[in-house]
Amino acid sequence: MEKATTTMKKAPPPLKKKKGVSKEGQGGDSASQLIDARIQELGDWRGKTLARVRALIKQADPEVVEEWKWGVPVWSHAGIICTGESYKSAVKLTFAKGASVGDPSGLFNSSLEGNTRRAIDFHEGDKIEAKALKELIRAAVALNMSSAGEREAVAKSSARKATKAAAKEPPVRYLSGGNPQIAKGDGDAPVQAYIAAMPGWKHDIGRRLDALIVRTVPGVRKAVKWNSPFYGAEGQGWFLSLHCFTKYVKVAFFRGASLRPIPPGESKSQDTRYLDIHEGDTLDEAQFARWVKQASKLPGERM
């Protein structure tokens, strides 16, 4: 890895976005604008129906996040709740985990044969059962939150086991710059062993970064390669790695040039950008989480 010439304290301001432009999968205002545009584009009863169910979703869960994926509106909270697809004769709400969500009012009327998803098809003239739909949304959010809690519990258990295992291992060797020499391996255990061996103040930074990544990308894939923890999305390769140097911890975003704002550390690679964290630096956790979320949705490195 290369030494960057700037640190996280000198991060550039966010680049101005062109009006009406949004990347696939991006959440926030731009995704909401795309949903607004889809409703306006439909114009007829389908636009009114999509606008109505969108309003009910927001009423049911004020913390819902609007995203734009696969060319359709997506509503998420601790995972995808549902998507809103528009067809010639129907507006379809597809619930990502609908087969596991209780539906006492019998709203699901489509995709009933699958093991995971369930959908509601709204046709012209159909009455929208507002109360029942909001209860269904809340049940889907509760299921997502429960699943996220289980994943967090598993991660904490793995961390405890890794810490105990590390205590039984021979003393860790440190390479140049104070980087721990950890045997390569897949999964959370070798990553936790690396973090446990990070010297001094770097240990706390490693622990915070790992927790932020896990919270931002539930089910994130982990491994240690070339004495560095790697983080990736299943089927998309690696999007981030950590590495200890004498005076700082380097975070490498392998598609950093595509993030907004671009991380400050430059690289000889056209795509990679770095974030260097020195002792005493204030870590902007919200910005770091936004970078991680963006990076996890981009094609990663195949290593």
Backbone as a ProteinNet text record, in pm:
[ID]
protein_1_A
[PRIMARY]
MEKATTTMKKAPPPLKKKKGVSKEGQGGDSASQLIDARIQELGDWRGKTLARVRALIKQADPEVVEEWKWGVPVWSHAGIICTGESYKSAVKLTFAKGASVGDPSGLFNSSLEGNTRRAIDFHEGDKIEAKALKELIRAAVALNMSSAGEREAVAKSSARKATKAAAKEPPVRYLSGGNPQIAKGDGDAPVQAYIAAMPGWKHDIGRRLDALIVRTVPGVRKAVKWNSPFYGAEGQGWFLSLHCFTKYVKVAFFRGASLRPIPPGESKSQDTRYLDIHEGDTLDEAQFARWVKQASKLPGERM
[TERTIARY]
83	0	86.6	32.3	111.4	72.1	162.4	135.1	65.8	-49	-123	-64.1	-81.2	-22.3	-113.8	-242.3	-334.9	-398.3	-462.6	-527.5	-674.8	-745.1	-889.4	-932.2	-843.5	-878.3	-896	-836.3	-836.6	-925.8	-1031.7	-1121.3	-1186.3	-1195.3	-1254.4	-1403.5	-1464.9	-1609.9	-1678.4	-1804.3	-1876.2	-1885.8	-1872.3	-1886	-2031.7	-2056.7	-2192.9	-2247.5	-2369.5	-2431.3	-2511.2	-2511.9	-2593.9	-2739.2	-2822.6	-2963.5	-3025.1	-3098.7	-3168.9	-3086.1	-2959.6	-2871.9	-2855.6	-2868.7	-2851.5	-2796.2	-2709.3	-2653.3	-2747.8	-2742.8	-2823.6	-2795.2	-2898.6	-2882.3	-2862	-2845.4	-2817.1	-2942	-2928.9	-3042.4	-3046.2	-3141.3	-3145.8	-3227.2	-3193.2	-3271.7	-3278.5	-3166.3	-3165.7	-3258.3	-3260.3	-3351.7	-3496	-3524.6	-3659.7	-3703.2	-3607.4	-3638.2	-3672	-3601.2	-3630	-3768.1	-3805.2	-3938.7	-4045	-4018.3	-4108.4	-4128	-4015.6	-4020.4	-4099	-4083.3	-4156.9	-4307.7	-4347	-4489	-4544.4	-4466.3	-4510.5	-4514.7	-4418.3	-4411.9	-4533	-4573.5	-4689.1	-4816.6	-4834.8	-4942.8	-5082.6	-5117.1	-5254	-5279.7	-5374.4	-5409.2	-5290.5	-5195.4	-5077.6	-4990.3	-4974.8	-4898.5	-4963.5	-5096.6	-5169	-5157.3	-5164.6	-5154	-5015.5	-4911.1	-4773.8	-4751.2	-4803.8	-4788.9	-4860.8	-4978	-5056.1	-4984.2	-4935.2	-4868.5	-4735.8	-4670.3	-4547.5	-4576	-4684.2	-4721.3	-4753.8	-4822	-4856.8	-4732.3	-4635.6	-4509.9	-4438.5	-4433.8	-4367.3	-4442.5	-4575.5	-4652.4	-4628.2	-4620.2	-4599.3	-4460.9	-4361	-4222.9	-4154.3	-4160.5	-4099.1	-3948.5	-3882.5	-3738.4	-3704	-3803.3	-3778.2	-3681.6	-3598.7	-3503.1	-3549.7	-3559.1	-3596.6	-3470.8	-3473.4	-3360.8	-3413	-3318.1	-3354.4	-3262.7	-3318.4	-3239.7	-3313.8	-3237.9	-3295.4	-3400.3	-3387.6	-3480.6	-3617.1	-3630.7	-3760.2	-3740.4	-3845.6	-3836.7	-3817.2	-3735.6	-3710.6	-3722.1	-3790	-3800.6	-3732.2	-3641.5	-3558.9	-3555.9	-3535.6	-3506.6	-3445.7	-3314	-3240.1	-3249.4	-3256.8	-3275.8	-3394.5	-3412.8	-3521.5	-3656.7	-3750	-3888.2	-3964	-3970.7	-4042.9	-3997.4	-4032.5	-4008.3	-4142.6	-4141.8	-4264.8	-4251.5	-4303	-4291.4	-4419.9	-4406.2	-4521.9	-4533.6	-4652	-4680.1	-4801	-4832.4	-4942.6	-5074.5	-5094.7	-5224.9	-5218.3	-5099.2	-5088.6	-4971.2	-4983.1	-4870.3	-4843.1	-4719.3	-4685.6	-4591.9	-4630.7	-4542.8	-4490.1	-4358.6	-4299	-4220.5	-4259.3	-4195.9	-4083	-3960.9	-3842.3	-3851	-3912.8	-3925.7	-4072.9	-4156.9	-4300.5	-4348.6	-4281	-4323.9	-4311	-4227.1	-4206	-4281.4	-4354.2	-4428.2	-4574	-4627.9	-4768.3	-4858.8	-4962.9	-5055.2	-5198.8	-5241.1	-5375.7	-5488.1	-5463.5	-5568.1	-5571.4	-5475	-5473.8	-5447.5	-5355	-5323.8	-5243	-5157	-5073.7	-5162.8	-5148.3	-5228.1	-5146.9	-5011.6	-4924.9	-4793.8	-4721.8	-4594.2	-4612.3	-4723.5	-4756.2	-4686.2	-4624.2	-4563.6	-4419.6	-4357.5	-4216.1	-4194.4	-4069.1	-4033.3	-3991.2	-3970.9	-3918.1	-4008.1	-4038.7	-4110.4	-4262.3	-4331	-4474.4	-4503.4	-4612.3	-4641.8	-4789.2	-4815.4	-4951.9	-4965.5	-5059.6	-5088.2	-5210	-5188.9	-5298.4	-5341.5	-5469.2	-5522.7	-5609.5	-5638.8	-5719.2	-5853.3	-5885.3	-6010.9	-6004	-5890.9	-5879.1	-5875.6	-5939	-5932.9	-5807	-5732	-5611.2	-5649	-5629	-5658.2	-5543.4	-5557.4	-5448.6	-5399.8	-5492.3	-5453.9	-5381.8	-5436.2	-5376	-5238.8	-5225.2	-5095.6	-4990.1	-5027.6	-4931.2	-4889.4	-4982.3	-4947	-4851.9	-4872.9	-4785.4	-4644.5	-4635.8	-4505.5	-4432.8	-4502.9	-4440.3	-4393.9	-4470	-4429.8	-4303.1	-4293.3	-4174.4	-4051	-4068.5	-3957	-3913.8	-4010.6	-3978.4	-3899.7	-3937.1	-3864.4	-3721.5	-3704.6	-3569.2	-3485.4	-3545.1	-3472.8	-3433.8	-3523.3	-3493.5	-3378.5	-3378.3	-3270.4	-3138.7	-3143.5	-3021.5	-2966.5	-3057.4	-3013.2	-2947.5	-3002.3	-2942.9	-2803.6	-2788.8	-2656.6	-2555.5	-2600.9	-2511.3	-2469.6	-2564.7	-2532.7	-2431	-2448.5	-2353.3	-2215.4	-2212.9	-2085.3	-2014.4	-2091.7	-2031.5	-1978.9	-2055.4	-2010.4	-1882.1	-1873.7	-1752	-1634	-1660.3	-1553.3	-1499.7	-1591.4	-1548	-1464.8	-1510.8	-1437	-1299.3	-1294.5	-1166.8	-1070.5	-1123.3	-1039	-980.9	-1065	-1017.4	-913.9	-940.2	-846.1	-713	-719.7	-596.4	-512.1	-580	-506.3	-423.4	-464.8	-392.3	-282.3	-284.6	-187	-52	57.2	189	187.2	281.2	285.9	285.1	212.3	199.9	329.6	370.5	485.9	436.7	518.5	482.6	579.1	523.6	602.6	638.5	701.1	742.1	620.5	638.7	529.7	438.1	468.5	384.6	259.3	262.7	145.8	148.7	38.6	36.5	48.6	125.6	137.2	36.3	-73.8	-183.4	-199.3	-212.9	-228.6	-354.1	-344.2	-459.8	-571.2	-694.4	-808.7	-937.6	-1044.3	-1175.2	-1256.5	-1347.8	-1439	-1401.3	-1483.7	-1466.6	-1349	-1320	-1219	-1081	-1025.2	-893.3	-893.4	-1007	-1016.1	-1012.4	-1085.4	-1084.4	-946.2	-875.2	-739.4	-647.4	-665.7	-586.6	-616	-745.8	-784.6	-731	-738.5	-688.5	-538.8	-467.9	-322.2	-279.4	-373.1	-336.3	-280.4	-163.1	-98.1	-156.5	-158.7	-192.2	-327.4	-330.3	-452.9	-516	-434.8	-485.6	-588.5	-577	-671.8	-814.1	-831	-964.3	-1019.3	-931.8	-975.4	-1020.2	-941.9	-978.8	-1112.7	-1134.6	-1260.6	-1377.5	-1360.4	-1467.6	-1498.7	-1393.7	-1415	-1487.8	-1445.7	-1509	-1656.8	-1687.9	-1827	-1911.1	-1854.1	-1926	-1955	-1857.5	-1875.2	-1983.2	-1979.1	-2078.6	-2217.9	-2228.3	-2359.1	-2412.4	-2324.3	-2365.7	-2396.6	-2321.6	-2340.3	-2365.7	-2489	-2517.8	-2480.6	-2416.4	-2374.9	-2250.1	-2173.2	-2052.1	-1956.2	-1890.2	-1792.5	-1657.9	-1583.7	-1455.9	-1347.3	-1222.8	-1107.2	-982.1	-874.6	-742.5	-657.6	-604.5	-515.7	-398.4	-279	-159.3	-148.8	-181.2	-173.3	-260	-376	-471.7	-613.4	-701.9	-842.5	-907.2	-987.6	-1061.7	-1210.9	-1290	-1434.8	-1497.6	-1598.7	-1660.4	-1807.9	-1875	-2015.6	-2022.5	-2106.5	-2115.7	-2143.4	-2057	-2074.8	-2023.5	-1971.6	-1926.9	-1778.8	-1708	-1567	-1545.9	-1420.9	-1381.7	-1392.1	-1447.4	-1461.2	-1372.7	-1310.2	-1236	-1134.4	-1022.3	-926	-864.2	-806.2	-736.9	-590.5	-503.4	-361.4	-296.5	-214.1	-144.5	-11.4	14.3	145	194.3	317.8	377.9	295.1	248.5	182.6	34.6	-18.4	-159.5	-213.8	-347.5	-418.2	-472.6	-445.1	-489.3	-612.1	-715.9	-835	-829.9	-834.4	-830.6	-968.9	-1026.4	-1150.8	-1112.8	-1135.1	-1086	-1156.7	-1276	-1346.1	-1369.9	-1271.6	-1286	-1308.9	-1258.9	-1277.7	-1423.4	-1505.1	-1647.7	-1733.4	-1670.9	-1747.3	-1765.9	-1868.2	-1895.8	-1922.3	-1843.3	-1725.4	-1611.6	-1514.6	-1404.5	-1315.2	-1280.6	-1186.9	-1057.7	-992.4	-884.2	-752.3	-721	-589.6	-580.8	-488.4	-473.5	-387.6	-398.5	-326.9	-277.7	-176.4	-132.2	-238.1	-325.4	-436.5	-543.5	-599.6	-702	-828	-856.7	-981.6	-968.5	-853.9	-839.6	-818.6	-881.3	-858.4	-844.3	-768.3	-735.2	-793.4	-811.2	-841.5	-739.7	-653.7	-551.9	-599.7	-594.5	-641.1	-522.2	-488	-376.4	-426.9	-337.2	-373.3	-427.5	-540.3	-600.3	-696.6	-700.5	-795.7	-938.8	-1031.4	-1173	-1232.3	-1280.5	-1339.8	-1484.3	-1512.8	-1649.1	-1723.3	-1789.1	-1850.9	-1963.3	-2038.7	-2149.1	-2096.2	-1989.5	-1932.1	-1869.5	-1800.4	-1738.9	-1846.8	-1956.9	-2065.2	-2123.2	-2133.9	-2184.7	-2089.8	-1958.9	-1861.6	-1874.5	-1884.5	-1894.6	-2020	-2131.4	-2256.3	-2245.1	-2186.1	-2167.6	-2074.5	-1961.3	-1860.3	-1913.8	-1999.7	-2051	-2142	-2191.6	-2282.3	-2211.9	-2079.9	-2002.6	-1932.9	-1901	-1823.7	-1690.8	-1656.8	-1536	-1417.7	-1307.8	-1185.7	-1197.6	-1154.8	-1151.5	-1009.8	-989	-853.5	-854.5
-121.3	0	126.5	235.2	355.4	459.6	547.8	652.9	769.7	809.7	920.8	1052.1	1156.7	1285.7	1372.4	1331.7	1409.6	1320.1	1380.5	1303.7	1335.1	1262.7	1277.7	1417.2	1493.4	1628.5	1723.1	1688.4	1777.8	1726.1	1651.3	1595.9	1708.5	1693.7	1798.7	1805.8	1921.4	1931.9	1843.6	1801.1	1716.5	1782.7	1703.5	1756.1	1788.6	1893.8	1929.4	1829.8	1783.8	1688	1761.7	1706.8	1763	1736.1	1832.1	1821.1	1703.1	1621.9	1511.2	1387.9	1386.9	1272.8	1195	1062.4	979	845.6	788.8	657.4	548.1	435.1	319.1	280.7	262.2	217.4	329.1	453.7	562.6	599.9	624.8	664	814	860.1	1001.1	1083.1	1216.1	1309.4	1270.5	1227.2	1196	1080.2	977.6	864.9	912.2	995.9	1048.3	1128.8	1202.5	1279.7	1188.4	1076.4	980.3	917.4	892.1	838.4	943.4	1070.1	1178.5	1179.8	1166.3	1169.7	1051.5	932.7	815.5	836.4	891.8	917.7	1016.3	1122.2	1222.9	1164.2	1079.8	1017.4	927.6	851.3	762.6	842.9	944.5	1039.6	990.9	871.1	822.3	761.6	667.7	605	535.4	489.1	420.9	517.9	640.4	740.3	774.7	788.7	819.1	703.8	580.8	464.2	455	474.6	469.3	578.8	699.2	808.8	777.2	712.6	680.3	575.8	467.7	364.4	417.7	505.1	567.4	646.9	724.2	803.6	713.9	602.9	510.8	444	411.3	352.4	449.9	577.1	678.2	700.5	692.9	706.9	588.3	469.6	349.5	347.2	399.1	397.5	529.4	629.9	760.2	752.8	643.2	629.7	553.2	525.4	449.4	526.4	453.4	511.9	481.6	585.8	566.3	547	445.1	416.3	393	387.1	361.6	250.3	130.3	15.5	-58.3	-114	-195	-116.3	17.1	99.2	115.7	83.3	95.4	155.6	213.8	263.7	147.7	172.6	72.9	142.8	79.1	132.5	35.4	89.4	3.6	53.6	-39.7	-11.4	-139	-135.7	-254.2	-365.1	-325.4	-418.3	-373.5	-434.9	-395.4	-435.7	-340	-369.1	-415.6	-327.4	-362	-274.7	-315.9	-237.7	-197.4	-91.8	-44.5	-45.7	-149.9	-165	-121.2	-66.7	-17.9	-94.4	-150	-222.2	-159.3	-206	-146.9	-158.4	-272.2	-294.6	-303	-279.8	-294	-215.7	-176.9	-128.9	-238.9	-288.5	-404.7	-364.1	-396.5	-383.2	-522.5	-541.8	-672.1	-665.7	-745.9	-749.7	-852.9	-807.4	-892.2	-1018.2	-1007.9	-1123.6	-1152.3	-1128	-1138.2	-1272.6	-1381.7	-1515.6	-1535.3	-1452.7	-1464.9	-1358.9	-1272.7	-1165.3	-1206.4	-1190.2	-1220.4	-1127.8	-1183.3	-1104.8	-1138.2	-1098	-1136	-1079.8	-969.6	-909	-966.4	-1052.2	-1115.8	-1020.4	-926.4	-830.1	-892.4	-987.8	-1048	-1123.2	-1087.3	-1152.1	-1190.3	-1183.4	-1214.3	-1272.1	-1345.6	-1409.8	-1499.8	-1570.9	-1652.5	-1787.3	-1823.3	-1956.1	-1958.8	-1843.9	-1839.8	-1869.7	-1896.8	-1925.9	-1801.9	-1690	-1570.5	-1449.3	-1414.9	-1291.1	-1312.1	-1201.4	-1193	-1054	-1040.8	-912.2	-877.8	-746.9	-696.5	-626.8	-671.8	-606.5	-515.5	-386.5	-290.3	-262	-283	-255.8	-130	-78.3	43.5	22.9	114.2	107.2	31.8	-38.1	-112.5	-17.6	-57.6	19.7	-20.1	77.7	51.2	47.5	-66	-80.7	-18.3	109.8	187	127.7	100.1	49.5	-84.4	-175.1	-307.6	-298	-208.5	-195.5	-141.2	-43.2	11.8	-93.4	-176.5	-284.5	-383.4	-409.9	-501.3	-442.7	-312.1	-244.3	-254.4	-227.8	-233.1	-375.1	-473.9	-612.7	-647.1	-596.3	-621.2	-554.5	-432.5	-363.5	-439.6	-486	-561.4	-687.2	-754.9	-874.6	-840.1	-729.3	-685.6	-654	-583.7	-547	-670.2	-768.4	-892.6	-966	-971.8	-1038.6	-967.1	-831.2	-753.7	-777.9	-788.6	-815.4	-951.5	-1050.3	-1183.9	-1182.5	-1110.2	-1101.4	-1033.2	-927.1	-856.5	-946.9	-1027.1	-1119	-1223.2	-1274.1	-1372.2	-1308.5	-1181.8	-1113	-1092.5	-1054.5	-1034.4	-1166	-1273.7	-1404.1	-1445.7	-1421.1	-1453.8	-1372.3	-1245.4	-1158.9	-1209.3	-1252.1	-1304.2	-1431	-1518.6	-1643	-1613.9	-1516.4	-1481.8	-1423.7	-1342.2	-1283.1	-1390.3	-1488.2	-1597.4	-1682.1	-1708.3	-1788.6	-1716.5	-1583.8	-1507.3	-1509.8	-1516.4	-1518.5	-1646.2	-1752.2	-1879.2	-1890.9	-1799.8	-1805.9	-1750.2	-1788	-1731.1	-1579.4	-1507.2	-1362.1	-1324.4	-1217.7	-1173.5	-1107.3	-1138.6	-1070.5	-945.9	-841.5	-716.7	-690.1	-655.7	-625.1	-476.4	-430.2	-290.4	-199.5	-92.6	0.1	-43.3	-155.8	-201.7	-273.7	-330.1	-403	-546.6	-594.4	-730.9	-834.9	-937.9	-1048.3	-1155.5	-1159.3	-1251.7	-1346.7	-1474.5	-1573.1	-1543.4	-1559.5	-1533.4	-1633.4	-1588	-1674.7	-1600.3	-1675.6	-1616.3	-1611.3	-1514.6	-1505.8	-1397.4	-1387.5	-1282.6	-1310.1	-1438.3	-1472.6	-1414.4	-1432.4	-1374.1	-1221.4	-1160.4	-1014.2	-966.9	-1036.3	-999.4	-1021.9	-1124.5	-1148.5	-1033.3	-984.3	-869.8	-746.2	-718.3	-599.7	-608.1	-727	-745.3	-718.1	-741.2	-723	-583.4	-499.2	-362.7	-288.3	-230	-173.3	-38.4	-18.9	111.6	165.6	294.9	363.5	305.7	237.4	182.1	71.8	3.9	-103	-47.6	65.3	125	169.5	225.1	266.4	145.2	37.5	-83.5	-138.5	-136.7	-187.5	-100.7	30.9	121.6	106.3	97.7	83.5	-47	-155.1	-284.8	-280.2	-220.1	-211.2	-127.5	-17.1	68.4	-5.5	-81.1	-155.4	-261.5	-335.2	-441.2	-380.7	-266.6	-203.3	-147.8	-98.6	-37.7	-142.9	-252.7	-358.7	-491	-514.9	-641.1	-760.9	-859.2	-977.1	-956.3	-849.3	-820.6	-940	-965.3	-1073.2	-1022.5	-1106.6	-1065.4	-1168.6	-1119.3	-1209	-1131	-1202.3	-1141	-1190.8	-1095.6	-1125.3	-1029.4	-1081.3	-997.9	-910.8	-973.4	-907.1	-781.6	-787.4	-676.7	-732.5	-678.1	-717.7	-665.9	-750.6	-714.2	-729.2	-638.9	-642.3	-641.7	-726.9	-736	-768.3	-750.2	-786.7	-917.7	-1008.1	-1140.9	-1130.3	-1194	-1195	-1072.3	-970.6	-847.3	-817.9	-904.2	-879.7	-792	-747.6	-669.5	-520.5	-444	-299.9	-216.7	-277.8	-198.3	-286.5	-226.2	-297.3	-199.7	-255.8	-177.2	-219.8	-128.1	-162.8	-66.4	-120.9	-39.7	10.6	138	197.1	258.8	303.7	351.2	461.4	558.4	674.6	685.4	589.1	600.1	464.8	458.7	343.4	384.9	303.7	336.2	254.2	323.5	258.8	275	164.7	168.5	137	230.1	206.6	173.9	50.9	7	73.8	126.7	205.6	346.4	395.8	524.8	641.9	633.1	744.4	761.7	660.1	667.3	711.4	731.3	772	923.4	966.5	1109.3	1145.3	1238.4	1299.2	1198.3	1224.6	1131.4	1133.1	1016.7	1014.5	1086.7	1149.4	1243.8	1183.8	1059.8	1004.3	954.6	1008.1	969.6	844.7	778.4	654.3	654.2	571.1	553.2	482.3	406.6	340.3	442.7	428.5	521.5	513.9	395.1	374.4	390.2	347.9	341.2	479.5	500.8	620.9	578.4	658.9	623.4	723	672.9	757	721.5	815	792.1	849.3	767.5	808.9	810.5	928.8	946.1	952.3	933.8	943.5	1083.3	1089.3	1217.8	1270.9	1210.3	1253.8	1224.7	1310.6	1288	1213.3	1094.2	1013.2	1055.7	1100.5	1136.2	1006.4	948.5	817.6	821.6	930.5	939.4	939	1017.4	1021.4	887.4	826.1	696	593.6	594	499.8	523.5	650.7	679.4	625.1	642.5	586.4	434.7	370.7	224.2	177.3	244.7	205.4	218.3	330.4	347.7	240.9	219.4	126.1	-15.7	-55	-192.2	-222.2	-119	-138.8	-132.9	-105.8	-100.3	-232.9	-264.2	-386.3	-381	-487.7	-488	-553.8	-561.6	-626.2	-776.6	-849.9	-996.2	-1039.1	-1081	-1117	-1256.3
0	0	0	-51.9	-67.1	35.3	67.7	164.8	96.7	150.7	93.5	140.6	60.4	93	177	193.5	275.4	378.9	477.3	583.4	582.9	668.8	674.4	716.7	782.3	826.2	708.2	590.1	476.3	365.5	401.4	301.3	222	89.4	7.3	28	-3.4	10.4	-92.3	-64.7	-160	-296.4	-402.5	-536.2	-563.6	-641.3	-674.5	-775.1	-750.4	-839.4	-945.6	-1064.7	-1169.5	-1137.6	-1166.3	-1133.7	-1207.2	-1130.9	-1191.6	-1214.7	-1172.3	-1195.8	-1066.8	-1072.6	-954.5	-994.9	-911.7	-940.2	-894.9	-965.5	-928.5	-784.3	-706	-569.3	-469.3	-515.7	-422.5	-345.5	-214.6	-132.8	-111.7	-27.9	8.4	-89.2	-97.6	-176.2	-322.8	-382.7	-524.7	-556.6	-470.5	-491	-478.3	-380.2	-364	-485.8	-544.2	-664.4	-781.8	-790.7	-897	-878.4	-752.8	-726.1	-761.1	-725	-764.2	-915.5	-987.3	-1133.6	-1189.1	-1128.6	-1175.4	-1157.5	-1043.3	-1017.6	-1119.9	-1146.2	-1242	-1383.1	-1415.4	-1547.4	-1572.7	-1471.5	-1487	-1510.7	-1426	-1450.6	-1422	-1467	-1455.9	-1317.8	-1308.5	-1180.8	-1116.7	-1200.4	-1145.4	-1066	-1115.8	-1042.8	-910.8	-911.8	-788.2	-688.5	-739.9	-651.7	-590.1	-672.5	-621.5	-517.9	-544.4	-448.8	-317.9	-327.2	-206.9	-121.7	-182.8	-103.4	-48.4	-122.3	-72.2	54.4	52.7	170.6	288.8	264.1	372.8	431	346.2	394.6	488	449.2	532.2	663.3	658.4	781.9	875.5	817.1	898.2	961.1	889.1	938.5	902.4	990.6	961.9	936.9	978.3	958.1	830.4	748.5	625.7	534	462	367.5	225.9	144.4	4.8	-79.4	-163.5	-251.3	-392.2	-486.8	-625.8	-675.9	-694.2	-737.1	-848.1	-939.8	-1047.6	-1126.6	-1123.4	-1198.4	-1135.3	-1006.2	-937.9	-799.3	-739.1	-601.2	-503.7	-399.8	-295.5	-160.3	-65.8	69.9	165.4	249.6	334.9	478.1	570.6	711.4	768.2	795.4	839.2	734.5	608.4	497.8	414.2	300.6	210.8	269.4	270.2	308.4	184.4	82.9	-38.7	-153.9	-273.6	-394.6	-453.7	-534.6	-598.3	-749.2	-812	-957.4	-1025.9	-1145.9	-1220.8	-1351.7	-1374.9	-1498.4	-1567.6	-1686.1	-1762.3	-1688	-1621	-1557.6	-1405.6	-1347.9	-1202.4	-1146.4	-1020.3	-938.9	-837.1	-835.7	-753.7	-640.9	-516.7	-401.5	-369.2	-387.7	-360	-230.6	-132.9	-1.6	-4.5	27.8	15.6	100.5	219.3	308.8	338.4	238.6	259.5	307.3	265.6	307.3	457.7	523.7	667.7	746.9	677.5	743.6	760	879.7	902.6	821.8	760	677.7	715.5	835.3	883.4	797.2	727.1	644.2	503.1	470.1	338.6	223.7	244.5	138.6	24.8	55.9	-48.2	-148.3	-274.9	-379.1	-501.7	-488.4	-601.9	-549.9	-637.3	-600.8	-478.6	-472.8	-355.8	-354.8	-467	-475	-425.6	-406.4	-367.8	-220.6	-186.7	-47.5	29.8	-40.6	24.9	5.4	-117.1	-146.6	-150.6	-129.6	-150.5	-206.2	-282.4	-344.8	-334.8	-348.2	-357.4	-491.9	-575.1	-701.8	-684.4	-711.9	-708.6	-852.3	-881.4	-1014.8	-1011.4	-1128.2	-1136.6	-1066.4	-977.7	-905.1	-774.4	-747.6	-622	-502.3	-392.9	-269.1	-192	-146	-67.2	80.5	142.7	285.8	365.6	397.1	456.2	588.2	678	810.3	798.7	718	703.1	637.1	537.7	469.6	564.7	646.9	742.6	844.5	888.1	981.4	915.4	786.5	713.4	700.8	674.1	665.8	799.2	909.2	1041.7	1073.9	1032.8	1056.7	977.5	854.1	772.4	833.2	885.8	952.1	1076.5	1155.1	1276.7	1243.4	1133	1090.9	1051.7	977.8	940.8	1063.6	1159.9	1280.9	1360.2	1366.4	1437.2	1371.4	1238.9	1166.1	1187.5	1186.2	1208.3	1348	1448.3	1584.9	1597.3	1527.4	1530.6	1468.3	1356	1291.8	1383	1453.2	1544	1659.3	1710.4	1819.6	1774.8	1652.8	1598.9	1583.7	1535.7	1517.9	1651.6	1755.9	1888	1944.2	1922.7	1969.5	1900.5	1768.9	1693.9	1744.4	1776.2	1826	1959.6	2048.6	2178.3	2161.4	2072.8	2049	1989.8	1898.8	1836.9	1939.3	2030	2133.7	2225.4	2265	2349.3	2276.4	2148.3	2071.2	2055.6	2035.9	2019.8	2145.9	2261.8	2388.4	2402.9	2333.7	2341.8	2236.7	2141.6	2033.2	2078.5	2009.1	2037.3	2015.2	2072	2053.3	1905	1874.2	1735.2	1689.7	1568.7	1508.3	1436.7	1440.2	1373.8	1259.6	1145.4	1027.3	1028	922.3	915.2	930.8	1006.4	1031.4	1143.5	1209.1	1318.7	1273.6	1152	1102.7	1153.8	1216.4	1269.5	1157.7	1182.8	1087.4	1127.1	1054.9	1083.5	965.4	994.3	887.3	806.6	676.3	590.7	620.7	602.5	627.3	602.6	573.3	548.7	677.4	683.8	796.9	896.5	1000.4	1100	1194	1223.1	1324	1292.7	1171.5	1145	1149	1109.9	1115.8	1261	1349	1490.5	1552.2	1505.2	1553.1	1512.1	1389.3	1341.9	1426.8	1448.9	1525.8	1668.4	1728.1	1864.7	1873	1761.2	1760.3	1716.2	1673.8	1633.2	1754.8	1744.5	1863	1906.9	2038.9	2096.7	2053.9	2020.6	1984	1856.9	1776.1	1650.5	1675.6	1789.5	1822	1831	1900.1	1914	1779.2	1693.7	1560.3	1480.2	1485.9	1413.1	1457.9	1589.3	1643.6	1599.2	1601.9	1560.1	1411.2	1328.8	1185.3	1153.6	1218.2	1194.5	1232.8	1347.4	1392.7	1296.5	1246.9	1152.4	1022.4	974.9	849.9	865	976.6	1000.9	1013.5	1081.1	1098.7	966.5	881.9	755.7	649.5	650.7	550.1	623.9	668.6	737.8	650.8	712.9	637.8	555.6	584.2	507.1	511.9	401.9	392.9	443.6	518	575.3	545.7	544.5	529.9	564.7	594.4	607.4	491.9	415.5	303.1	309.3	282.8	281.6	408.3	523.5	653	661.1	598	601.4	603.8	687.2	681.8	552.7	488.6	368.5	396.2	337	352.8	213.3	195.3	64	71.1	-42.5	-57.3	-133.7	-87.9	-147.2	-296.5	-376.5	-521	-592	-516.8	-579.4	-554.9	-485.4	-459.1	-337.1	-319.3	-201.1	-230	-134.4	-155.9	-63	39.2	138.8	208.9	251	336	435.9	544.8	646.9	650.7	693.8	708.2	807.8	897.8	998.2	944.3	963.7	940.1	1070.7	1073.8	1198.5	1264.5	1186.3	1243.6	1208.9	1133.6	1096.3	1052.6	1047.1	992.2	856.7	755.1	619.9	584.8	538.7	485.1	333.9	261.1	114.9	59.9	-16.1	-89.1	-232.8	-274.4	-404.9	-522.1	-498.6	-601.2	-547.2	-474.5	-408.1	-500.6	-624.7	-718.1	-756.7	-731.8	-765.3	-647.8	-529.7	-411.7	-410.3	-341.1	-328.6	-183	-124.6	-184.2	-194.5	-279.8	-297.9	-173.6	-116.2	-2.4	-37.9	59.1	30	-15.7	21.2	-10.4	-152.7	-229.4	-369	-382.6	-497.6	-523.5	-666.4	-694.3	-832	-913.7	-845.5	-913	-949.3	-1066.2	-1111.7	-1027	-970.4	-897.1	-746.3	-687.8	-542.7	-481.1	-365	-285.2	-139.8	-62	75.4	175.9	296.9	412.2	519.1	556.7	659.1	791.9	897	1028.9	1123.8	1174.1	1266.2	1410.5	1503.4	1644.6	1674	1740.2	1774.8	1670.2	1550.5	1448.5	1494.2	1453.3	1479.4	1361.6	1387.2	1281.2	1258.1	1137.4	1100.1	1066.1	1166.5	1148.4	1045.4	1041.7	946	802.6	777.6	642.7	605.8	704.6	677.9	642	714.5	685.4	547	505.8	370.9	265.1	287.2	192.5	185.3	301.3	305.6	232.2	255.9	191	39.3	-6.9	-150.6	-207.1	-137.8	-186.5	-196.2	-102.2	-99.8	-218	-284	-396.9	-531.3	-530.4	-653.6	-678.3	-803.4	-830.7	-756.6	-683.9	-601.5	-669.9	-595.4	-645.2	-628.2	-727.5	-722.3	-686.1	-561.4	-514.6	-455.5
[MASK]
+++++++++++++++++++++++++++++++++++++++++++++++++++++++++++++++++++++++++++++++++++++++++++++++++++++++++++++++++++++++++++++++++++++++++++++++++++++++++++++++++++++++++++++++++++++++++++++++++++++++++++++++++++++++++++++++++++++++++++++++++++++++++++++++++++++++++++++++++++++++++++++++++++++++++++++++

